[in-house]
Amino acid sequence: MTTHPIATLPAYQRLKAAAKAALADSDYNGPLWIIDPAIAVAQYQALRAALPRARVHYAVKANPHPAILRALLRQGSDFEIASEQELDQLLALGVDPARILYSNPIKARRAIRYAYARGVRWFASDSVEETVKLAEEAPDAAQYLRLEVDNASSDYPLGVKFGLARAALPDVFAAARQHKVDLAGVHLHVGSQCRDAQAWNRAVDEVWPVMTLLAEAGFRPRLLNLGGGFPITYDKTAPDIAHIGTALSPRLASLPETCEVVVEPGRYMSGPAGLFICEVINVQRKHGKRWVYADAGMFSGLYELMDGFFYPLELNGETPGLPDAAILAGPTCDSCDVLCEAMPLPRHLREGDKLWFYHTGVYTQNLVTGFNGMPAPRVVVCEDN
């Protein structure tokens, strides 16, 4: 693992100051999560500058904290949802349902009915069954087809569970004609944390022929949904959004003006906006290996460490020092609560030290379960946004 220069992270000083203030206000009494909506706003602005052709629909699942949603709404962001609960959050903030995409390609009938009754009119599908279900529950809504595309450049591929194979297109077209469905476009996703700036160009080239097929079949395709996947830097180098924009914008500029282009960023938008602090509660050697136990684990918001997302790290708010491999585990009684089998943690770690994990503004607080009665991280929101 190459240590990321934390001091260069966006708004690092704001997060650091907020963390120090929160820790100074009271004795440490459990995990702490600092979020700064201003960072999400800065990410949004950078994305808009890099991809001016694309409308931004923030993926609510990434970080649904109301402070993040409100800040992005003020900037003019649109939104993408995957559930009734996410829809309710947005409606409570006054978001126009016409600005919402329901891009989860697998939905319960009750969820479709619920969203449709509240004004959502754009839904994703990746199967004949879903297309028919949507036609029955949301009869005049527009559908966009989630297509299989190459996910090889991403750290977290999504192409196995989701995506319509090209061979299934004739059956979907037939079902859509039978049920008078408005097949309005296509949807792709190159995978989460994609570190190849050319991946989106290749994906557009993969799916654009389907837009032509839709038109030839008598439909009115008018939406190209590029999904998310825009990366942030963890332990591996990732292209910044300006570099991705330089690579992708010429291809988007070549598309017909009648085609609306949208993106659905999640990790990119809110990931840098978070700092997670937890405490080392035990350091021991077992079977010749160093074990480090923290008071937060997979059930407390650090689940993505298990997927190899090594957050930029400070120790007690300072440079972490020389690393050495250790097994990092959470505090619960579940043996699966092991976050990493070989994580480079400072050699001199001891009980009571605090691990400061940056870039934890995404898939953190919303994955807390409360298992074993462990407390949820205390949330501190940076003000003056």
N, C-alpha and C positions, 0 to 999 in steps of 0.2 A: 504493500500500500504506500503510495506517495502522499506525504502529508500536504494537504492543501493550505496555502497561505491564508489563514483565516482573516487576517487584517485587511485583505483586499475584498472581502465579501461585501455586497451591497448593504449599506446602513449598518455595518458591523458595530460601529460605536453606539448607535441608538439602542440596539439590542443589548449590548454589553452594559450600558449605563442603566437600562431598565432592570436588568438582572441584578446588578449590584444594589440598586435601590430596593428591590423587592426582598433580597436577602438581608439587607440591613434593617428593614422595617421590623422583622421578627426573627426568632430563632428558626432555623431550618426544621420544617416538620413534614417533609415529604416532597415528592417530585414537583417540579415547577416548570410551567410552559409559558414562555414569553412570545407574544405575537405582535407584529408591527404591520398594520394594514398599509402604511405608507410604502412599504417595500413591495407589496402586491400591486399597488398603484404604479410604482416605477416600472415594474415588470410589464404591466399592461401597456404603458406608454411606449416602452421599448419595442414591444411586439407590434403595436400599431404602426410605429415608424418603420419597422423592418418589413412588414407585410401589409402595405396600405390597401391592397386589393381585397383583403380578407376581413370579414366581420368576426369579432371575437365573442364567442359564447363560453364563458368560464364554466368549467366542469365542477359543479357544486360539491360532488363527492370528495374532491381533493382536500378541501377545508371548508366546511359549511358554517364556520363561526360567523355570527351576524355582523361583527365588525368588519370582516373581510368582504362579505357580500355588500354591505352598505357602501363601503369605500369604492368598490368596483362599479356599483350601480351609479354612484355620483359621477364616475368617469364616462358613463355611457355604455358600459359593457352589457352584452346580452348573456344568456345563461343556458347551460345544458343540464338536464336532470336525469335521474335513474329511478325515481320513486315518487310516490304521493307525498311523502314527508318532505322531500326536497322541494317539491312544488309548493307545499304549504308555507315553507320558510320564505320562498320568494314572493308569494302572493301577500304574505303578511308585511313585507317590506314595500309593497306597492308596485312590484314588477308587472308589466303588461304581459299577459300570457302569450301574446303574439310574438314576444321576444324570446320565447323558450323553445328549445329543441328537446324532445324526449328521445335520447339516443340509445338507451338501453334496448338492445334488440330482442330481449326476452322479457315479456311483461305479462302479469296476470290480467285477466279480463277486467277484474274490478279496478285495477290500476289504470287501464286504458279508459274505462268509462269515467273514472274520477277526473282524470286530466282533461278529457274531452269536454265534460260538463263544465269545466272551469275555463275553457277557452283555448287550450293547447291544440294546435292544428298541424304540428309537424312531428312525425313519428318514424323511428328507424325500424327496419325489418331485415332479417337475414335468412328467411325461409318461406316456403309456401304457406306453412301453417300460420306463421306470424302475420303474413300479408292478409290471409283470409280473416284471421281473428281481428285485425285492425279494421278491415273493411266492414265487419259485422258490428263492431263496438264504436267505431269512429268513422262513420260512412263517408263523410265528405272531406276527411283530413288528407293531407299530402303525406306520402310515404317516400323515404329514401332508403336505398338498398345498401346495407353494410356488406362490402365485398372482401373476399380474401385478397391480401397483398403480402408481399414479402416482409417478414419481421426480423430478418437475420441481423440487422444492424442495431437492434434494441437490446438493452440489458434485461428487459422483462417482456418477452413476446406475449402477444394477445391473440395470435392467429389461430390457435387450436380451438378454443371455446367459441369464438365468434367468427363470422364471415361466410358469405354465400359463395359457393363454388360456381365458376362460369358454366359448368355443365348443367346447373340447376336453373339457369336463367329462362329457358323456354317454358318450364313448368310455372315459374313465378309470373312470367308475362301472361300465360294462359289464364292463371287464376285471377290476375289483376284485371284482365279484360272481362272475364266472367262476372266479377263483382264491381266493375266500373270504378276501379281504384285509380287515383291520381298518382302514378309513379313519377315523382318529381325530380329524382336525381340519385346520386350515389354517395356513399360514405366509405371512407377508408381509415385505417389506423396502422401506422408503421410500428407500433409497439411502444411501451413506456420507456422513457429515458433512452431515446434514439440518439446515438452519437455520430451519425453520418449525415452531413448536411445535404447530400444528394439523395437520401432515401425518399424524401417527399417527391422529388422530380420523377424518380423511377416509379413510385406508386401512382402518380398522376398519369404517367404513360401507360401503366397497367389498366387503370380503370376508365380512362377517357373513351376507349372504344365502346364501352358499355353505354355511355351517354349517347353515342351514335346509334347503337342498337335500340335504345329506348325510343329515340325519335323515329327510327325506321319502323318500329312496331306500333306507332300511332300515339305514343305518350308525349308528354311535354316536359322533358328534362330541363331543369333550370337551376339546380343546386349541386355544387361540388363541395362536399364536407371533408376536409382534410384531417379531421380528428385532432388528437393531441400528440403526445410523444416528445414535445420540445424539452430538451434536457437542461439540467443544472449541473454544476460541478460537485461531485463527491470526491472519491479518491482517484477517479480516472478523468482524463481530460475530455471535455465536451465542447463542441462549437457553441459560441454565443449566438444570440438570436440575430444579431446583425449579419453574421456570417451565413446563417441559414437563409435569411432574407435575400442576401446577395445571390445565393445559389438558386432560390426558388422563384423570386419575383419575375425574372424574365419569362419563365414558363407560364406563370399565372397571367402575365400581360398578354400572352398569345391567345388566351381563351376568349371566346365570344363575349361581348359586353352583356349579353342577355343571361349569362351564367353568373349566379351569385356564388361567391366563394366564402366559406366560413371555416374557422378553426375552433377547436375545443380544448384549450390548454387547461391543465390542472396543476401538475407538479411544477411546471415552469413558473406559473403565476404566483402560487402561494408557498412553494417550497422554501425559498430564501427568507420568508417572513417569519420564521420560527426559530426559537432557541429552547432546547429541552435540557433541564438540569436535574440530575439524580445523584444519589450518594452511594459510594462504595460501602457495603455493610459487612463484607468478609473477603479476605484474600487468603488462599490456602493452596497447598500442593496436594494433588491427588493422582496416584498412578503416574507420577513423574511429570504431570502437567500443572501449570498454574491456572487456578480457577479464581475468577473475580466475580463476586456476586454484588448486584446493585439493588436498590430498593424500587426499581422499575424494570419491567421486562416486556414480554410479548403481549401481556394483557393490560399493560399500563401505557401503551402508545408507542413502543419501540419495535413493533412487529417487523418493520421493513429492514432492520438489521439482519433478520433471518433470510431475507432475499438478497443480501449482498450490498445493500446501500450503506456504505460506510460514511457516516456523517463526519464532516470536519469537526475536530475535537480540540477542546482546551481542557486543562486540568486546573480546577479551582480558579477559572477565569484567566489563566495564563498559558503560555506556550507549554505543551504537554511534556516535552523532554524525549529522551531516547525511547523508542518503542520496543516491545518484545511480545511475542505471541502469547495470548492467553485465551482461555475459554470464558466468555462473558455470559452470565446467566442472570435471570430475574429472580424475584424473591418468593414466588409461589411454590406450592407443594407439587405442582405438575412437572414431571420430568421433561416434558417437551419445552419448558420455559428456558431454553438455551438459545441465546441470541446469535452467537457466533462461536464456532469451534476453534478458530485461530485468528483472533482479532489483535491487531498491533496496539497494545495499550502501554502506557508508560511503565518502565521497569520498576520505578520506585513507588508505585501505587500502594496505598494503605487504607485501612478502614477509616471512614470519615472524609476521605477525599471526595470532591464533587466533580462529576463528569459533565462538561458543558458540550452538548451536541448541537451544532448549527445545521441549518438547512432542514429543520424538522417542522416546517410549517405545513407539511402535507402528510396525509394518512397517519396522523399522530393521535390527536385528541379524539377524533371520530372513530378510532379503533379500540378505545378503552372499554373494557368489559366489566370491571369490578370483581372479577373472579377472586376467590379466596378472601373477599372482603377488603382487598387492597384499595387504598384511596385513589381516586382519580387525580391526576396532576392538578395543582392549583394553577389557574389561568390568570395571567396578567397581560392586559392589552396596552400597548404604547399609545399614549394620547397625542393630541395636537396633530391629527391626521387631516 
